[in-house]
Amino acid sequence: MQASRIPLLHAFATVVAVCVSLASARAGDFDKYCDTDGVNVVLYLDVTTPYDEIDRAALVDGVEKIFGALGDGDRFSIRTIEDAFPNSHRLVDACMPFCKSEGFFDDLFSDCTEGVVIEDRRRLQRDIVAQVSRVAAGSRELENSEIVRTLAMSGGEEFRPGQRNVFFIFSDMIENSQYLPGRAFLSRTNRDLVSSLAKDRLVPDFHEATVVVFGVGRKGNPDARDPLEQKKIAKIVDFWDAFFSLAGASMTWQPNLGSLAQLDH
């Protein structure tokens, strides 16, 4: 069952203005809807580069499609990629509301009704819009972008063994951190880099997960978001292909999210 799509850039400025007054979707509010047979969906948002209109449109469209593809009981988590891995935080952690059948008589007296589910879905949708809008409006240029250690250190919290795991990452995927500065990231061989990460235990266990990266291909300079040179794109893609392969995941790359066959139920 698909939820309704979040309107693309609907009243974007208004949402940003009022989002601070909306309560976040806490895990406890939606825990009762979690289904161990559901898909575990995680979206990482890189907030280390200011979003322009192209970024905002790609992000909002992507979130619409992800939310619209969620099935009954699927978990949806959104967390940030920041300038340092301890700064990463969850924006949303919730499961898609639905009424789980408990049997003929139990269903008759259950307090889970279609009306309750519709309202909770709308509440979750409003919170996602508010959180994503706040991030998009507040993105700024940060000195570092720590993608590797954010995934390595938080991946264990987000990955759900025994379930289908689908990770979306909205980022230019250009690592530039204290651990791995951008110059070294782009100049060292990918084989050397991945070997170092494995030695330092910075490869998460994403066994049989699917990773979808979008938003790649533009320079991180806020004053010149021109397309990256193809040689650099190939370098970035090859590195992350090797990284996620070592993590046990399969991955796809796309500038914008197309159809989400990854969430077919």
N, C-alpha and C positions, 0 to 999 in steps of 0.2 A: 504494500500500500504506500503510495507516494504522498508526501506532504505537499502543500501548495508552495510555489516558488516565491522566494523573497523578491519583491519588486526591485528591479535593477536600479540602483542609485536613487531609490524612492525617497524623496524629501531628505536628501543626504545631510544638508546643513542642519535641518531641524532635528534629525536624529542625534547628531553630534551634540547639539545644544542641550538636549534633554537626557542623554544617556546616563549622565552622572546620577540622575535621580532614580534610575531603574536598578532593582536588585539583581545581582548576578545569579546565573543558574548554578546553584550549588549542587554538588553531587548528591547530597542527602535528599534534595527535593525530588529527584528523579530516579533514585536507586531502585524503587519498587518496580520500575519498568524494565530494568536490565534483564536481558535474556542471554544465557550462556551459549545459546545457539545463534545469537546475533553476530553481526560483523562489528569488529572494533575499529573505529575510524578516528584517526588522529590528524589534525592539521597543524603544522608548524608555520608560524608567520615570522619572517625575517623583518625586524623593525629597525634595522641599523642604517637604512637609506631612506631619505624622504620619498614618499609616494607621490608621483605626479598623476595626472588624469588617466594616463594609460595604465599605470599600476592599479589605481583604484578600480577602474572598470574591469580589469582582468581579475582582481581579487574578489570583488563583489559578485561577478558572474560565476567565478569558481565556487564561492560559498553557496550561492543559490543552487548550483547543480549538485553539490555534495549534500546539502540539506534535503533537496528534493529527491535524492536517490536513497536516503536512509529508510530502512525498513523497520518494522515493529521490533522494539527491543534492542536495536543497534545502539552502541555507545558512540558518542561524538565528543571528542576532546579537542580544544584549541589551546595551544601554548606558544609562547614567543621564543624567538632566537634573538639574543641581545648581544651586547658588547663583551659580556663575560657569562660563562655558563651558570653561575649561581643566581644571575639576574633573570633567568628564564622563569616565567610563571604561567600558570594556567588561567585562561580567560573563561573557559566553559568546560564543564565535565558533566555530561547528562546522557540519559538513554531515551530514545524515541518512545513517547507514550503510546500505550495500547492496553487493551484489556485481555489478559491472559485467561483462557478458559480453565476453570477449576472443577468443572463437572456440572451436571444438569442442575442440581439443587443449590450448590454453592454459587453458581452464576446468578441464580434468581435473586439471592439476597446480597450480592456483592455491591460494594459502594463504588465500584469502577463502572462508569457508564459512558456512553458515547459522548455525552455533553462534557463530562469531566476530561476525557481524552482530548477532545477538540480544544478546550480552553488551555490545557497544559501544553499542547503542541503550539498554540499561539503564543503562550508565555515563553516557551523555549525559543521560538522564532524571534520574538521581540528582543530577547536577551542577546541572541547571536548577532542580530543587526546592530544593537547598541555597542556591543563589545568590538565587533569588527570595524564599525564606523569610528569609534574612539581611537583604535589603533591606527587606522588609515589617516585620520586627521592629525594625530599626534606624532607620526613617524618623523624622525629627524636624522641628520647626519651624525653618526657615532664614529669614533676613531677606530674601533675594532668591530669585527663581525665574527663571533665564535660559533661556527656551525658544528664543527667536528665534536668538540667536547660537550656541546649542548645535547646533541643526539646520543652521544656515548653515556652521559651522566643521567639523562632523563629518560632514555629509551626503556630502561627496565621498569619504570613507573607506568609507562604508556602501553607497552606490549602486553598482550593477553595470551598466554600459552593455551593451546587447545581451541582457540577461536581463529576465525579468519581475521587477519590484521591488514589494514590498508592505511598507509601513511602518505599524506599529501604534504608537500613542502613548497611554500610560496617564497622564493628567494632567487637572487642572481647566482647563488651557490659559489660565490668567490670568497673563500676563506681568507680572513685577514685578522689574526688574533695574536695575542702575546705568545701563545704556544706555537702557532704556525703563521708567521707574518705573510702578507700577500705576496711579497717579492719571492720568498722561498716557495710558497705554494705554486706560483706560476713558473719558477725556474727549475726546481728540482724534478727529477723524473718521477712519474707516478708510482713506479715500482718501488723506488726508495721511500717515497712518502707513505705508501700503504704498509710497507714493512716496518717503518718507524711507529705507525699507529698501532699495529698489532703488538709490537714489542712493549709499547706503553699502555697496553690494555685499553685502547680507545676505540675498539670496534664493538658495537652493541650486538646482542643476539636478536636478530629479526628473522628467525627461522621461518621460511616459507611466507614471509610477509610480501606484500606488494607495495612498492614505493612509486609515487607519481610526483614528479617535480614540474612545477610550472612557474612562469615568470622569468625564465632564463633567457639570456641573449642580449642584455643591455648593460652598458657601462654603469658602474656604481656612483660615478661622479655626479653630484646633484646638479651641477651646472651644465653637464653635457651627457645626457642619457642616450647617447648614440648607440647603435648596434655594435656589439663586440666584433673584433676581427675573428674570422672563422677559425684561425689557428688557435686562438684562446678558447673559443667555444669547444673545439675538439679536445683541448687539454682538460678543460673543466669536466666535460662529459665523461671522458675516459677515466679520470680520477674517481669520480663518484660511482661510475659503473663498477670499478674495481673495489671500492669501499663497500658498497652494498652487496656485491657478490660475496665478499668475505664475510659479511654479516648474515648471509644466508637468504637474502631477499632478491626479488626480481624488480626491475624498475623500468619506467618509461619517462620520456622527456617530451614536453610540449609547451609552446609559448603560452597557450591558454587551454583550459580544460575543454575537451570535446565531450563525447558521450562517455558516461561512466559505467562501462561494462564491468569494471572492477567490483561494483557493488550489486551486480545482478544477484537476486536471491533465488 
